[in-house]
Amino acid sequence: MSSKSKAKKAHWLDHSVEKYGSAFVDDAKRIISIFALLPSLIFTSSLYFQQSSRWVFQANLMDRKLGNTIIEPDQVQVVNAISVIVLVFVCEYILIPLMSKIYIRTHLHRVCVGILASILAFVCAAVLQFQINRAGIGNVHVVWMVPQYFLLALGEVLVYVQFTQFCYREAPIQ
């Protein structure tokens, strides 16, 4: 039998169905689809962990007086924690239904929106750093960091929650 007479296989793993069975091959395909997304998770995580280093240094260059209190640079990170807690519910009950109306319906689409939000957080941080450099150290108030922390938290919620839900849905049953 020539190779031309064999039916073309849709996926490269389909060639192993005879040897391992279709259930095993289908499970392997699902696992591979999950692994294909890991680079995006690594990228997002590397951005996320910069908030505990570079953004703390940035806060140190800012006016941190809030009333009679001086906020320490590492205390600014609480904005991220509060934003995540609020955004988990906002995303689930408001944002995701709104995104569904504009054809952002799958977990992978939402992960892409989350990555975009994370990138925008760092654009905000860059613009803010430009303002600090232009205005001088201590002349820009730390409240201007809220948008970058909020966008990072939005990216975190969309990427990690949606990625977890995608993996749970795609994982083999057994």
N, C-alpha and C positions, 0 to 999 in steps of 0.2 A: 504494500500500500504506500503510495507516494505521499509526501508531505503536503502536496496541493489538495489531496482528497480529504485530508483531515479538516474538521471544522476549526475555524479560527477561534481561539480562546479569548474571552473578554478581559480577563485579568491574568497576570503572569502566574499567580498561584493556582489558577484553574488547571494547570498541567499536572498538579499533584493530587487531584481528586481521586483518581483511580488507586493511588497508593495509600492515602491517608483518610479518604472519605470526605464527603461534602460538608458535613457538620464541622469537622476540624478545620477545613480550609476556610469556611465562612467565618469561624471564630478568629482565625489568623488574620483575615482581611479586616475584621473589626478592630483588632489590636493594632494593626499597622495604621489604620486611619486615626487612631488616638495618638500614636507616636509621631505622626506627621505634624501634629499641632504643638509638640513640645518646644520647638524653637521659638514660637511666639510667646510661650509662657516664660521661657528663659529671658527673652528680651524685655518683657514687661517686668519681671522680677528684678532685673538689673537696674531698671529705671526706678522701681519702687524703693529699693534699698539705698538709693542716693539721698533720700529725704532725711535719713538719720545721720548723714555726714555733710554733704555739700549744702543742703538747705539750712542746717544748723549754723554753718559758717556764714551763710548769707544773713540769717537772722541776727547774728552777732554784729553785723555791720549796720544795723538799722536802729531807728528810734524805737525802743521797747517799753516806753512809759505808757501805762494804761491807768489813768487816774493817779492814785497815790502809789501804785504798784509798778515794779519793774519786772517784766516778764523775762525769764532766763531764756537763752536761745534754744535749749533743748525742750523747753516747755511748750513751744509753739507747735510741736508735733501732735499735741492733743487735738488740734483741729482735724487732723486726719482721722483719728479714732472716732471722734464725734460724728464726722461726716460719713464714715462707713456705717455706723449704727443707723443713722437716719436714712442713708441712701439704699440700704438693703430693702427697706419697706417702700421707699419712694419708687425704686426701680421695679419692684415686683408688682405694685398696684397701680402705678401711674405711667412710668417711663416705658416699660416693656409693652403694655397695651397700646401706647401711642406709637411706638416704633413698629408694631405689627401693622398699623394702618398705613405706614409708608413703606411697606414691603421689607422691613427688617424683622424677619420672622424666625429665622433659625438661630440656634445657639452660636453657630460659627459667625453669622452676621453680627450678632451682639458682641462677640469677642473682638471682632474688627472695630466696632464702635468703641469698645473699651480701650483698645490699643491706641486709637485716635485720640481719645480723651487723655490718656497718659502722655502722649506726644505733646498735646496742647498744654498740659501742665508744665512741661519743660520749656515750651515756648514762653509761657508766662514767667517762669523763673529767669529765663534769659533776658526778657524785656525788663523785668524788675532789677536784675543785676546791672543792666545798662543804665537805668534810672539812678541806682545807687552810685555808680561810677560818675555819672554826670552831676548829681546833686551834692555828692560828698557823703562821707561816712556819718551816720547818725541823723541824716536829714530826711530820710524816707521812713514812714511809719511801718511797723511790722504787720499791721492789719492788711497791708497790700499783699501779704503772702497767702491770705485766705483763698483767693481763686485758684492758685496752683495746688494747694492742698486739697481743695474741693474737687478739682478735675482729676487729681491723682486718685482720690478715693472713689470717684465715679468709675475710673478705669479699673481700679482694683475690684470693685463689686461686679462690674460687667465681665471682666476677664475671668476672675477666679470662680465666681458662682456659675457662670455660663459654661466654663470649661469643665467644671465638676459635673454639672448636669449632663453635658455632652458625653463625657467619659462614662457616666453611669448608664446612660441610654445605649451607648455603643458597646459596652463591655459584654462579653459572652455570658450567657445565663448560668452556665455551670462553672 
